[in-house]
């Protein structure tokens, strides 16, 4: 049903079927109505015959009674009221004319005698009165006697005046129904309705089964008096006849079988005609559809060939006339446009729009086919500080510089197989031979000459900019990363990742040329593993806190310590803090570690403070922590959770961290100081602006870096710097802690210069909580 040909055939069939169906329905409906109308006409005729039969019978009965009333002997007997003679005469005469009841009534309608006991009430009196009033000679009517319908004839007995009325009543029974059926040709029923059961009863010429079913289905005869009604099985069409007697009716039944047979025969013929027409329509539709869809099929095949795109040549369009010819020519023009557009899109998909060099997608496609490979190299060239060049000179000038760089790389004679631009400032060379250091030097010499920024750019929007930059000279500083194909593995992703590792090393270490060496990938994997495994390590308790004592120089006791982190990795072993902390800072995960350290330290302090040992522990913060303005709230919530005062916690920050964003960091530090947190500047003296910013920092303590303390007893310069720092800090109201004290001579000098606290291996290395507590207890005793 998805093909046009099939739909066209179905359309023709449906259209013809609907037309045939409409015609058939109209014909059948008309035929059915016509059959019904003929049945109604037939039954109406039968009702007229029914009425005429009863009238003729009444007339015959009246003449028969008049013969009796004209008999002189009968008149004399009536006049003398000889009831025995009258009864005998009525009995004999009634038998001769088949009367069911014979009776004699007085001139005023009172019953004198009858051949059966009757309860006529005032019915006959009313009839006699009406006849006298109208001057009628005789009476013929229907009457209900003993709940049964009778045809009654009353004739006056004159001598010479009316001395009595002779009546003969004839029951409407089975025999009468059979007589009427013989005349009308239709079945006749005389029925009565019982008030208590609402069911019909009486005589009928119908077969017994049909009689019972029809009498049972008729709810009310009154509904049949005006219009005939079908029986439930449509076997009979029945019309009611009002006999003029309450609860007594006549029914005329027209057998509807012949009409139904005629209708069914006509319907069957129409079905055959309908099926034949559909068969012819199917053949016609198939032929028409094939004729109409042949041009479409040719156009579909033509469009399919265009869609495949396997043939690089233009496919000739089929020759056609009329509208299909116009469509064919249009598709041919479309094919040419598609081909041109595909060539343009293909070029754009594999080339850089600025430089015209191939792009990263083209490089990856090449490597998929080329790897694994033993000869040749991937050479990634980065422009150093290109972002600053864009910021200072503008992106338009930056684009000019990228174009000039592409031109210079194209001039290199290093057997380049592919030259590509990967991203903003990254260019890739794929060479056929292994690149040496000498080749890299040749590449660098291409950029020894400065690039002149002039107005030779094609973009008219650049004219004003070029005027301002005309004659400007820019030297491009590049870094070169080399990955020999022998280290590229089979995977394109792995090869590009290793090349990026070398490029990162060249940028990070300010080396102009870095060639990949075995093991660098493993070092990169180690770093990724450290960053990835931190969340799981915190849950698995691979990290733990150690405490290094801070000894008071004045009282020679220990009430403070610095918290340091240790990590025993399940596969990498012991990880130096400097290694993983730096990686976590670069990856943005350091704040997770800081939060864990603060809660771990406070959990330990809670135990010590509950035992009466008010020890203050310092926790180191990173630059990322200080840039988080929610840090004070986090610290306050942690102290509240563990039920500790603010003086139990100290926080140490480095000067380099403060200089990341001095305004924001100072705002965070002030919030911590206002809470009552003890703050210290760690590694003081190593920054370039320590003294100038010291007075602005909201801190309580300065920690002199170990570089000045470790050899203070042998290096006079370190001793002088340490003494000056202590004096300056005291003059600013700050406490001083010296870290890195490793011998007694250095500790003695620090005490001489009134250093507030001393920290170093001379007293103790960093210890786990239990060992630290034992050391402190022993230290205080000694």
Wavefront OBJ file of the C-alpha trace (Angstrom):
o trace
v 0.000 0.000 0.000
v 3.038 2.302 0.037
v 3.382 2.346 -3.770
v 1.486 4.869 -5.853
v 0.324 2.131 -8.229
v -1.284 0.150 -5.409
v -2.936 3.255 -4.029
v -4.284 4.185 -7.460
v -5.763 0.713 -7.948
v -7.316 0.810 -4.494
v -8.656 4.306 -5.196
v -10.361 3.175 -8.408
v -11.792 0.111 -6.665
v -13.049 2.108 -3.713
v -14.546 4.762 -5.979
v -16.399 2.185 -8.075
v -17.361 0.185 -4.995
v -18.858 3.280 -3.396
v -20.765 4.065 -6.588
v -22.000 0.477 -6.864
v -22.824 0.341 -3.188
v -24.764 3.597 -3.392
v -26.670 2.337 -6.418
v -27.358 -1.022 -4.782
v -28.562 0.578 -1.583
v -30.835 2.941 -3.506
v -32.262 0.117 -5.621
v -32.727 -2.222 -2.672
v -34.263 0.521 -0.569
v -36.631 1.446 -3.389
v -37.458 -2.198 -4.006
v -38.117 -2.832 -0.345
v -40.349 0.214 -0.123
v -42.176 -0.841 -3.275
v -42.725 -4.371 -1.907
v -44.004 -2.928 1.342
v -46.316 -0.540 -0.510
v -47.700 -3.395 -2.607
v -48.256 -5.426 0.545
v -50.033 -2.513 2.156
v -52.215 -2.050 -0.919
v -53.016 -5.750 -0.962
v -53.968 -5.803 2.694
v -56.062 -2.645 2.268
v -57.965 -4.369 -0.496
v -58.449 -7.371 1.741
v -59.819 -5.148 4.508
v -62.337 -3.655 2.093
v -63.314 -7.160 1.036
v -63.555 -8.092 4.734
v -65.928 -5.191 5.383
v -67.996 -5.941 2.258
v -68.236 -9.608 3.243
v -69.623 -8.727 6.652
v -72.059 -6.229 5.095
v -73.274 -8.790 2.550
v -73.628 -11.385 5.269
v -75.579 -8.932 7.399
v -77.894 -8.240 4.445
v -78.473 -11.963 3.872
v -79.133 -12.520 7.536
v -81.560 -9.622 7.625
v -83.584 -11.087 4.748
v -83.652 -14.416 6.487
v -84.996 -12.845 9.672
v -87.498 -10.754 7.711
v -88.990 -13.995 6.302
v -89.637 -15.068 9.907
v -91.149 -11.731 10.952
v -93.504 -11.716 7.968
v -95.001 -15.122 8.946
v -98.620 -14.570 10.194
v -98.525 -17.444 12.650
v -95.326 -16.119 14.200
v -96.839 -12.641 14.450
v -99.938 -14.101 16.182
v -97.757 -16.053 18.609
v -95.745 -12.888 19.397
v -98.949 -10.884 19.843
v -100.375 -13.450 22.256
v -97.031 -14.004 23.995
v -96.997 -17.729 23.411
v -93.431 -18.139 24.605
v -93.295 -21.860 23.953
v -94.313 -21.415 20.331
v -91.978 -18.393 19.977
v -89.013 -20.295 21.421
v -89.617 -23.238 19.109
v -89.915 -20.995 16.065
v -86.748 -19.066 16.981
v -84.843 -22.308 17.532
v -85.964 -23.818 14.230
v -85.506 -20.700 12.112
v -82.138 -19.878 13.716
v -80.917 -23.376 12.885
v -82.001 -22.911 9.255
v -79.922 -19.705 8.844
v -77.048 -20.972 11.107
v -77.668 -18.358 13.802
v -75.793 -18.975 17.041
v -78.297 -17.064 19.194
v -81.991 -16.224 18.511
v -83.933 -13.836 20.695
v -87.145 -11.809 20.944
v -87.281 -8.398 22.596
v -90.118 -6.026 23.345
v -90.673 -2.815 21.400
v -88.647 -0.961 24.032
v -85.769 -3.462 23.928
v -86.531 -5.678 26.874
v -85.553 -9.349 26.388
v -88.647 -11.578 26.108
v -87.017 -14.888 25.243
v -83.813 -16.270 23.734
v -82.338 -19.585 22.748
v -79.413 -18.992 25.214
v -79.121 -17.280 28.519
v -77.777 -13.838 27.814
v -76.771 -10.831 29.841
v -77.480 -8.122 27.304
v -77.999 -5.288 29.751
v -79.090 -2.083 28.031
v -77.209 -2.778 24.809
v -80.198 -4.053 22.797
v -82.511 -1.437 24.345
v -80.123 1.285 23.127
v -80.109 -0.250 19.644
v -83.930 -0.415 19.547
v -84.236 3.123 20.767
v -81.792 4.369 18.123
v -83.704 2.460 15.398
v -87.068 3.914 16.494
v -85.573 7.419 16.627
v -84.151 7.171 13.147
v -87.104 5.250 11.716
v -84.988 2.294 10.684
v -86.730 -0.887 9.540
v -84.027 -3.239 10.805
v -80.733 -3.234 12.733
v -77.398 -4.798 11.735
v -74.373 -4.335 14.019
v -71.610 -6.009 15.940
v -72.234 -6.703 19.607
v -70.348 -8.113 22.560
v -72.259 -10.919 24.192
v -70.602 -12.725 27.100
v -67.181 -11.227 26.095
v -67.525 -12.648 22.581
v -68.100 -10.770 19.309
v -71.325 -11.431 17.452
v -72.893 -10.035 14.289
v -76.444 -9.106 15.364
v -79.499 -8.581 13.120
v -82.745 -7.114 14.624
v -85.967 -6.998 12.539
v -89.239 -5.531 13.870
v -92.444 -7.624 14.114
v -95.358 -5.488 12.928
v -99.000 -6.248 13.641
v -99.478 -3.652 12.191
v -97.460 -1.688 14.713
v -94.140 -2.907 16.095
v -95.045 -5.428 18.727
v -91.550 -6.956 19.143
v -88.093 -7.285 17.638
v -86.620 -10.584 16.455
v -82.858 -10.852 16.730
v -80.405 -13.337 15.265
v -76.737 -13.210 16.448
v -73.883 -14.895 14.563
v -70.589 -15.568 16.385
v -67.393 -14.335 14.721
v -65.646 -17.702 14.967
v -63.259 -19.996 13.140
v -65.812 -20.915 10.500
v -66.455 -17.263 9.637
v -62.720 -16.596 9.463
v -62.281 -19.491 7.043
v -65.099 -18.142 4.867
v -63.515 -14.684 4.719
v -60.103 -16.207 3.960
v -61.644 -18.075 1.026
v -62.867 -14.766 -0.322
v -59.854 -12.509 0.414
v -57.082 -15.074 0.031
v -55.506 -13.797 3.287
v -55.464 -15.249 6.782
v -58.070 -13.822 9.153
v -58.097 -13.687 12.956
v -60.813 -12.635 15.409
v -59.175 -11.712 18.699
v -59.956 -10.227 22.044
v -57.646 -8.678 24.609
v -57.676 -9.575 28.275
v -57.191 -6.644 30.634
v -55.331 -8.669 33.227
v -52.805 -10.363 30.939
v -52.622 -8.058 27.889
v -52.489 -11.145 25.675
v -54.573 -11.885 22.594
v -56.920 -14.837 22.253
v -59.433 -15.898 19.609
v -59.814 -17.704 16.299
v -57.398 -17.560 13.394
v -56.791 -19.263 10.060
v -53.027 -19.092 10.705
v -51.081 -22.253 11.386
v -51.003 -22.942 15.116
v -47.298 -22.123 15.576
v -47.558 -18.882 13.611
v -50.775 -17.988 15.475
v -49.159 -18.438 18.909
v -45.989 -16.542 17.961
v -47.873 -13.673 16.340
v -50.442 -13.320 19.161
v -47.552 -13.287 21.650
v -45.593 -10.585 19.798
v -48.491 -8.152 19.318
v -48.513 -5.776 22.284
v -51.595 -3.779 21.315
v -53.997 -4.167 18.415
v -54.762 -0.440 18.485
v -51.328 0.179 16.893
v -52.345 -2.020 13.935
v -55.607 -0.245 13.097
v -54.083 2.492 10.926
v -50.852 0.994 9.554
v -49.897 -2.644 9.012
v -46.946 -3.947 11.009
v -44.473 -6.765 10.332
v -44.197 -9.663 12.689
v -40.871 -10.072 14.487
v -39.650 -12.562 11.859
v -41.140 -10.452 8.981
v -43.171 -13.495 7.927
v -46.533 -11.671 8.058
v -47.740 -8.143 7.548
v -50.734 -7.639 9.849
v -53.476 -4.996 9.774
v -56.104 -4.524 12.478
v -59.863 -4.088 11.774
v -62.101 -2.280 14.235
v -65.283 -4.397 14.688
v -67.001 -1.649 16.662
v -67.036 -3.836 19.782
v -64.868 -3.011 22.826
v -61.830 -5.311 23.182
v -62.769 -7.217 20.023
v -60.890 -6.900 16.739
v -60.330 -8.511 13.443
v -56.813 -9.089 12.060
v -55.863 -9.528 8.413
v -52.508 -11.307 7.852
v -50.646 -10.938 4.588
v -47.956 -13.661 4.135
v -44.841 -11.633 3.254
v -42.736 -14.554 2.043
v -43.296 -14.002 -1.704
v -42.326 -10.353 -1.414
v -39.211 -11.276 0.580
v -38.252 -13.915 -1.957
v -38.562 -11.354 -4.724
v -36.514 -8.878 -2.755
v -33.797 -11.439 -1.923
v -33.638 -12.582 -5.513
v -33.151 -9.033 -6.710
v -30.541 -8.443 -3.989
v -28.587 -11.531 -5.033
v -28.619 -10.388 -8.623
v -27.316 -6.990 -7.569
v -24.516 -8.642 -5.569
v -23.469 -10.622 -8.650
v -23.564 -7.492 -10.759
v -21.592 -5.660 -8.051
v -18.907 -8.379 -7.890
v -18.602 -8.453 -11.677
v -18.271 -4.687 -11.830
v -15.548 -4.785 -9.160
v -13.652 -7.463 -11.088
v -13.829 -5.369 -14.240
v -12.805 -2.301 -12.202
v -9.820 -4.201 -10.837
v -8.632 -5.084 -14.322
v -9.296 -1.554 -15.497
v -7.536 -0.089 -12.416
v -4.468 -2.284 -12.890
v -4.181 -1.303 -16.522
v -4.803 2.365 -15.776
v -2.378 2.366 -12.832
v 0.380 0.735 -14.852
v -0.112 3.217 -17.644
v -0.131 6.185 -15.280
v 2.670 5.019 -12.991
v 5.135 3.958 -15.658
v 6.489 7.522 -16.027
v 6.515 7.871 -12.261
v 8.464 4.622 -11.922
v 11.062 5.913 -14.354
v 11.319 9.154 -12.387
v 11.579 7.196 -9.111
v 14.421 5.116 -10.552
v 16.090 8.299 -11.725
v 15.698 9.877 -8.262
v 17.034 6.690 -6.642
v 20.175 6.828 -8.785
v 20.619 10.463 -7.801
v 20.099 9.575 -4.137
v 22.703 6.819 -4.196
v 25.327 9.259 -5.322
v 27.649 6.421 -6.337
v 28.141 7.741 -9.841
v 30.211 10.896 -9.910
v 28.895 11.762 -13.369
v 25.640 13.532 -14.129
v 22.918 10.947 -14.858
v 20.837 11.681 -17.935
v 17.188 12.382 -17.175
v 14.482 10.252 -18.874
v 12.829 11.902 -21.855
v 9.154 12.565 -21.249
v 6.378 14.875 -22.386
v 3.868 16.973 -20.543
v 3.989 17.527 -16.807
v 6.269 14.518 -16.301
v 8.726 16.058 -18.757
v 8.782 19.262 -16.729
v 9.379 17.203 -13.577
v 12.161 15.254 -15.272
v 13.938 18.442 -16.350
v 13.500 19.891 -12.869
v 15.060 16.784 -11.321
v 17.994 17.027 -13.709
v 18.623 20.604 -12.620
v 18.220 19.505 -9.018
v 20.821 16.765 -9.584
v 23.353 19.301 -10.761
v 22.620 21.535 -7.776
v 22.887 18.596 -5.374
v 26.196 17.537 -6.868
v 27.602 21.037 -6.545
v 26.292 21.331 -3.003
v 27.705 17.925 -2.052
v 31.117 18.910 -3.354
v 30.930 22.116 -1.346
v 29.743 20.329 1.819
v 32.395 17.622 1.391
v 35.069 20.252 1.098
v 33.744 22.107 4.151
v 33.486 18.863 6.118
v 37.170 18.018 5.594
v 38.752 21.486 5.455
v 39.290 24.469 7.725
v 37.364 27.481 6.348
v 40.007 30.030 7.440
v 43.241 28.485 6.209
v 41.986 25.994 3.625
v 43.937 23.222 5.338
v 42.327 19.886 6.158
v 40.628 19.709 9.564
v 40.570 17.239 12.433
v 37.869 15.073 10.813
v 40.073 14.564 7.771
v 43.024 13.715 10.019
v 40.999 11.141 11.932
v 39.789 9.583 8.671
v 43.395 9.308 7.483
v 44.592 7.798 10.774
v 41.790 5.202 10.781
v 43.145 3.878 7.496
v 46.867 4.402 8.249
v 47.202 2.998 11.786
v 49.071 0.968 12.850
v 52.153 2.459 11.224
v 55.861 2.312 12.025
v 57.315 5.087 9.883
v 56.433 8.743 10.165
v 55.363 11.130 12.918
v 52.542 13.274 14.160
v 53.781 16.827 14.807
v 51.500 19.148 16.788
v 52.423 22.858 16.666
v 50.920 25.250 19.206
v 51.113 29.031 19.171
v 52.066 30.163 22.654
v 49.969 32.871 24.271
v 47.674 33.085 21.242
v 44.776 34.070 23.497
v 46.696 37.154 24.624
v 47.401 38.027 20.984
v 43.660 37.868 20.231
v 42.852 39.956 23.280
v 45.417 42.643 22.439
v 45.162 42.837 18.648
v 41.673 41.456 18.056
v 40.340 38.307 16.484
v 40.629 39.680 12.966
v 44.356 40.147 13.351
v 44.567 36.744 15.009
v 42.931 35.201 11.918
v 45.509 36.913 9.695
v 48.304 35.475 11.812
v 46.796 31.966 11.577
v 46.648 32.309 7.783
v 50.276 33.397 7.626
v 51.273 30.514 9.885
v 49.555 28.066 7.517
v 51.423 29.600 4.591
v 54.785 29.196 6.344
v 54.093 25.591 7.309
v 53.235 24.843 3.698
v 56.694 26.098 2.712
v 58.451 23.604 4.989
v 60.273 20.948 3.033
v 60.018 18.158 5.581
v 58.228 15.588 3.421
v 54.847 16.527 4.824
v 52.096 14.111 3.942
v 49.244 16.058 5.544
v 49.071 19.580 6.974
v 45.976 20.303 9.076
v 44.564 22.881 11.441
v 42.961 21.139 14.429
v 41.653 24.051 16.460
v 42.220 27.732 17.148
v 46.013 27.700 17.526
v 46.875 24.045 16.837
v 48.390 22.827 13.576
v 49.242 19.216 12.790
v 51.891 17.854 10.442
v 51.859 14.195 9.405
v 55.238 13.250 7.972
v 56.372 10.197 6.053
v 59.562 9.826 8.084
v 60.395 10.022 11.773
v 60.927 13.600 12.893
v 64.264 14.445 14.506
v 65.347 17.330 16.697
v 66.994 18.896 13.663
v 63.671 18.817 11.780
v 61.996 20.543 14.725
v 64.700 23.233 14.680
v 64.023 23.780 10.974
v 60.344 24.187 11.792
v 61.076 26.730 14.497
v 63.290 28.729 12.148
v 60.240 29.266 9.938
v 58.880 31.554 12.654
v 62.067 33.431 13.522
v 60.971 36.100 11.090
v 58.247 38.403 12.422
v 54.834 38.513 10.778
v 53.752 41.856 9.414
v 50.115 42.747 10.000
v 49.029 44.700 6.912
v 45.905 45.537 4.931
v 46.167 42.720 2.407
v 43.120 40.963 3.846
v 40.149 40.452 1.562
v 37.488 41.425 4.100
v 36.339 45.016 3.569
v 35.206 45.193 7.170
v 38.917 44.951 8.101
v 39.987 48.166 6.383
v 39.778 50.445 9.413
v 41.439 47.839 11.643
v 44.224 47.229 9.153
v 44.990 50.941 8.970
v 45.543 51.005 12.709
v 47.727 47.857 12.610
v 49.569 48.543 9.349
v 53.279 47.982 9.730
v 52.921 46.163 13.083
v 55.260 43.207 13.469
v 54.325 40.154 15.532
v 56.626 37.264 16.341
v 54.935 33.926 16.855
v 56.347 31.727 19.596
v 55.524 28.077 19.052
v 55.826 24.786 20.893
v 56.276 21.514 19.053
v 55.018 18.114 20.241
v 56.101 15.009 18.334
v 54.547 11.537 18.463
v 56.344 8.928 16.328
v 53.907 6.507 14.706
v 55.637 3.608 16.416
v 54.108 4.889 19.702
v 50.693 5.756 18.209
v 48.983 2.344 18.879
v 46.091 1.160 16.719
v 43.497 3.565 18.117
v 43.010 7.063 16.723
v 41.790 8.298 20.118
v 44.827 6.850 21.879
v 47.193 8.384 19.333
v 45.615 11.843 19.635
v 45.553 11.531 23.429
v 49.271 10.731 23.545
v 49.961 13.656 21.257
v 47.976 15.936 23.598
v 49.964 14.610 26.564
v 53.203 15.647 24.868
v 51.714 19.029 23.909
v 50.561 19.624 27.517
v 54.083 18.860 28.706
v 55.550 21.313 26.206
v 53.160 24.069 27.365
v 53.496 23.325 31.090
v 57.300 23.143 31.143
v 57.873 25.953 28.622
v 59.838 23.597 26.401
v 59.854 24.450 22.719
v 60.180 20.835 21.508
v 58.986 17.658 23.279
v 59.154 14.220 21.658
v 57.023 11.443 23.099
v 58.858 8.876 25.188
v 57.619 5.573 26.496
v 56.088 5.973 29.943
v 54.560 9.426 29.493
v 51.188 7.844 28.814
v 51.447 5.846 32.006
v 52.202 9.047 33.943
v 49.096 10.613 32.426
v 47.045 7.546 33.329
v 48.396 7.801 36.882
v 47.188 11.378 37.146
v 43.762 10.482 35.752
v 43.533 7.571 38.171
v 44.306 9.855 41.125
v 41.617 12.341 40.100
v 39.064 9.637 39.346
v 39.645 7.577 42.505
v 39.356 10.394 45.076
v 35.601 10.005 45.879
v 35.947 6.248 46.294
v 39.151 6.692 48.331
v 37.345 8.955 50.815
v 34.625 6.347 51.300
v 37.123 3.468 51.578
v 39.290 5.329 54.169
v 42.343 5.241 51.929
v 43.050 8.827 53.033
v 43.819 9.662 56.641
v 44.975 12.680 58.662
v 48.298 13.054 60.478
v 49.138 15.782 62.972
v 52.473 17.660 63.286
v 52.931 19.414 66.637
v 53.390 23.159 67.055
v 55.485 23.869 70.181
v 55.192 27.183 72.008
v 58.565 28.926 72.166
v 57.689 30.732 75.378
v 56.060 27.977 77.462
v 57.589 24.952 75.733
v 54.255 23.116 75.616
v 52.101 21.859 72.749
v 48.485 22.890 72.373
v 48.407 23.222 68.590
v 49.069 21.058 65.528
v 48.837 21.166 61.767
v 46.681 18.600 60.000
v 48.307 16.964 56.975
v 46.818 14.407 54.549
v 48.224 11.009 53.644
v 46.900 8.730 50.877
v 47.765 5.042 50.514
v 46.387 4.078 47.086
v 45.557 0.343 46.658
v 47.436 0.127 43.332
v 49.667 3.215 43.212
v 50.857 2.926 46.803
v 51.829 6.005 48.813
v 50.939 9.234 47.010
v 52.891 12.377 47.992
v 50.515 15.166 49.060
v 52.144 17.638 46.690
v 51.274 15.327 43.785
v 47.617 14.618 44.421
v 46.720 18.015 45.910
v 48.019 19.814 42.833
v 46.070 17.456 40.567
v 42.893 17.902 42.591
v 43.274 21.675 42.440
v 43.617 21.568 38.666
v 40.625 19.230 38.283
v 38.394 21.244 40.613
v 37.960 18.401 43.129
v 39.985 19.988 45.942
v 36.895 21.338 47.717
v 35.619 17.783 48.249
v 38.904 16.952 49.950
v 38.870 20.146 52.054
v 35.390 19.422 53.377
v 36.429 15.864 54.242
v 39.568 17.054 56.083
v 37.668 19.642 58.127
v 35.067 17.096 59.251
v 37.742 14.462 59.980
v 39.795 16.919 62.095
v 36.723 18.195 63.961
v 35.629 14.616 64.676
v 39.046 13.970 66.314
v 39.013 17.292 68.173
v 35.601 16.453 69.567
v 37.154 13.410 71.258
v 40.145 15.353 72.633
v 38.059 18.274 73.864
v 35.611 15.893 75.549
v 38.646 14.514 77.442
v 39.631 18.024 78.545
v 42.473 18.602 76.055
v 41.756 21.890 74.282
v 43.978 21.437 71.251
v 43.700 23.682 68.204
v 44.394 22.097 64.816
v 45.180 24.024 61.615
v 43.813 22.909 58.235
v 45.302 24.117 54.937
v 43.003 25.766 52.373
v 43.547 25.989 48.617
v 42.869 28.873 46.266
v 39.620 27.222 45.141
v 38.427 27.081 48.748
v 39.110 30.783 49.295
v 37.198 31.755 46.151
v 34.087 29.972 47.479
v 32.025 32.540 49.371
v 30.010 29.748 51.009
v 33.135 28.549 52.852
v 32.340 30.457 56.124
v 28.873 28.899 56.246
v 30.301 25.422 55.629
v 32.872 25.852 58.443
v 30.249 27.201 60.848
v 27.920 24.297 60.097
v 30.746 21.772 60.577
v 31.641 23.270 63.995
v 27.977 23.203 64.986
v 27.618 19.568 63.855
v 30.553 18.453 66.015
v 29.702 20.764 68.928
v 33.045 22.617 69.001
v 33.881 26.291 69.537
v 35.462 28.388 66.806
v 38.780 28.643 68.674
v 39.340 24.899 68.204
v 39.975 25.329 64.473
v 42.664 27.231 62.584
v 42.874 27.717 58.827
v 46.095 28.267 56.882
v 46.216 29.950 53.469
v 49.118 30.584 51.119
v 49.950 34.023 49.765
v 49.680 32.716 46.185
v 46.117 31.603 46.918
v 45.282 35.081 48.234
v 46.589 36.700 45.060
v 44.175 34.732 42.813
v 41.405 37.233 43.557
v 42.560 39.457 46.383
v 39.248 41.298 46.894
v 37.069 38.195 47.078
v 39.594 36.220 49.193
v 39.952 39.033 51.729
v 36.149 39.193 51.992
v 36.008 35.450 52.751
v 38.880 35.705 55.264
v 37.194 38.592 57.086
v 34.021 36.541 57.415
v 36.040 33.662 58.920
v 37.926 35.976 61.293
v 34.683 37.615 62.448
v 33.441 34.117 63.328
v 36.443 33.654 65.617
v 38.460 31.311 63.387
v 42.263 31.591 63.821
v 43.830 32.430 60.428
v 47.429 32.048 59.320
v 49.467 32.935 56.211
v 51.408 29.807 55.216
v 54.778 29.743 53.368
v 55.305 33.446 54.115
v 58.282 34.996 52.344
v 58.108 33.060 49.098
v 55.771 35.519 47.304
v 56.755 38.743 45.624
v 54.340 41.032 47.449
v 54.173 39.511 50.914
v 55.217 42.577 52.888
v 53.083 45.040 50.927
v 49.895 43.035 51.430
v 50.552 41.686 54.911
v 48.934 44.623 56.640
v 45.740 44.216 54.546
v 45.182 40.552 55.259
v 42.732 39.751 58.107
v 44.986 37.060 59.634
v 46.224 36.264 63.149
v 49.442 34.486 62.373
v 52.365 34.314 59.951
v 54.155 31.044 59.191
v 57.719 31.501 57.926
v 58.476 29.105 55.095
v 60.838 26.180 55.799
v 63.205 27.490 53.121
v 64.332 30.182 55.615
v 64.260 28.000 58.764
v 65.936 24.764 57.653
v 69.474 26.211 57.565
v 69.036 29.202 59.874
v 71.913 28.088 62.108
v 74.412 28.067 59.219
v 73.065 30.694 56.782
v 73.281 34.277 58.072
v 70.983 35.584 55.316
v 68.225 33.183 56.369
v 68.802 34.182 60.013
v 68.519 37.874 59.172
v 65.350 37.401 57.074
v 63.770 35.280 59.819
v 64.558 37.837 62.560
v 63.234 40.697 60.438
v 60.053 38.797 59.640
v 59.458 37.996 63.319
v 59.990 41.612 64.337
v 57.762 42.925 61.529
v 54.972 40.499 62.331
v 55.087 41.284 66.047
v 54.957 44.986 65.253
v 51.747 44.309 63.286
v 50.310 42.335 66.198
v 50.650 38.948 64.506
v 51.882 35.677 65.937
v 54.759 33.893 64.199
v 55.244 30.177 63.548
v 58.473 28.816 62.110
v 58.118 25.563 60.186
v 60.931 23.249 59.193
v 63.058 23.374 62.390
v 65.310 20.301 62.297
v 68.065 20.864 64.889
v 68.609 22.265 68.369
v 70.753 25.206 67.163
v 68.002 26.475 64.903
v 65.375 26.074 67.661
v 67.642 28.022 70.071
v 67.923 30.916 67.590
v 64.160 31.008 67.081
v 63.614 31.130 70.844
v 66.190 33.929 71.056
v 64.246 35.943 68.451
v 61.034 35.274 70.425
v 59.312 33.148 67.750
v 55.871 32.255 69.138
v 55.608 28.651 67.820
v 58.022 26.203 66.265
v 57.135 23.287 64.011
v 59.499 20.714 62.552
v 61.125 17.314 62.668
v 63.286 18.407 65.608
v 60.207 17.884 67.774
v 58.238 15.326 65.753
v 57.286 14.205 62.304
v 53.548 14.198 61.439
v 51.797 11.491 63.476
v 48.448 9.774 63.386
v 46.024 10.932 66.087
v 46.781 8.229 68.692
v 50.571 8.556 68.322
v 50.356 12.352 68.375
v 48.451 12.232 71.641
v 51.068 9.863 73.160
v 53.915 12.107 71.969
v 52.235 15.211 73.430
v 51.739 13.497 76.758
v 55.388 12.396 76.878
v 56.583 15.837 75.737
v 54.708 17.609 78.500
v 56.138 15.234 81.108
v 59.687 15.834 79.910
l 1 2 3 4 5 6 7 8 9 10 11 12 13 14 15 16 17 18 19 20 21 22 23 24 25 26 27 28 29 30 31 32 33 34 35 36 37 38 39 40 41 42 43 44 45 46 47 48 49 50 51 52 53 54 55 56 57 58 59 60 61 62 63 64 65 66 67 68 69 70 71 72 73 74 75 76 77 78 79 80 81 82 83 84 85 86 87 88 89 90 91 92 93 94 95 96 97 98 99 100 101 102 103 104 105 106 107 108 109 110 111 112 113 114 115 116 117 118 119 120 121 122 123 124 125 126 127 128 129 130 131 132 133 134 135 136 137 138 139 140 141 142 143 144 145 146 147 148 149 150 151 152 153 154 155 156 157 158 159 160 161 162 163 164 165 166 167 168 169 170 171 172 173 174 175 176 177 178 179 180 181 182 183 184 185 186 187 188 189 190 191 192 193 194 195 196 197 198 199 200 201 202 203 204 205 206 207 208 209 210 211 212 213 214 215 216 217 218 219 220 221 222 223 224 225 226 227 228 229 230 231 232 233 234 235 236 237 238 239 240 241 242 243 244 245 246 247 248 249 250 251 252 253 254 255 256 257 258 259 260 261 262 263 264 265 266 267 268 269 270 271 272 273 274 275 276 277 278 279 280 281 282 283 284 285 286 287 288 289 290 291 292 293 294 295 296 297 298 299 300 301 302 303 304 305 306 307 308 309 310 311 312 313 314 315 316 317 318 319 320 321 322 323 324 325 326 327 328 329 330 331 332 333 334 335 336 337 338 339 340 341 342 343 344 345 346 347 348 349 350 351 352 353 354 355 356 357 358 359 360 361 362 363 364 365 366 367 368 369 370 371 372 373 374 375 376 377 378 379 380 381 382 383 384 385 386 387 388 389 390 391 392 393 394 395 396 397 398 399 400 401 402 403 404 405 406 407 408 409 410 411 412 413 414 415 416 417 418 419 420 421 422 423 424 425 426 427 428 429 430 431 432 433 434 435 436 437 438 439 440 441 442 443 444 445 446 447 448 449 450 451 452 453 454 455 456 457 458 459 460 461 462 463 464 465 466 467 468 469 470 471 472 473 474 475 476 477 478 479 480 481 482 483 484 485 486 487 488 489 490 491 492 493 494 495 496 497 498 499 500 501 502 503 504 505 506 507 508 509 510 511 512 513 514 515 516 517 518 519 520 521 522 523 524 525 526 527 528 529 530 531 532 533 534 535 536 537 538 539 540 541 542 543 544 545 546 547 548 549 550 551 552 553 554 555 556 557 558 559 560 561 562 563 564 565 566 567 568 569 570 571 572 573 574 575 576 577 578 579 580 581 582 583 584 585 586 587 588 589 590 591 592 593 594 595 596 597 598 599 600 601 602 603 604 605 606 607 608 609 610 611 612 613 614 615 616 617 618 619 620 621 622 623 624 625 626 627 628 629 630 631 632 633 634 635 636 637 638 639 640 641 642 643 644 645 646 647 648 649 650 651 652 653 654 655 656 657 658 659 660 661 662 663 664 665 666 667 668 669 670 671 672 673 674 675 676 677 678 679 680 681 682 683 684 685 686 687 688 689 690 691 692 693 694 695 696 697 698 699 700 701 702 703 704 705 706 707 708 709 710 711 712 713 714 715 716 717 718 719 720 721 722 723 724 725 726 727 728 729 730 731 732 733 734 735 736 737 738 739 740 741 742 743 744 745 746 747 748 749 750 751 752 753 754 755 756 757 758 759 760 761 762 763 764 765 766 767 768 769 770 771 772 773 774 775 776 777 778 779 780 781 782
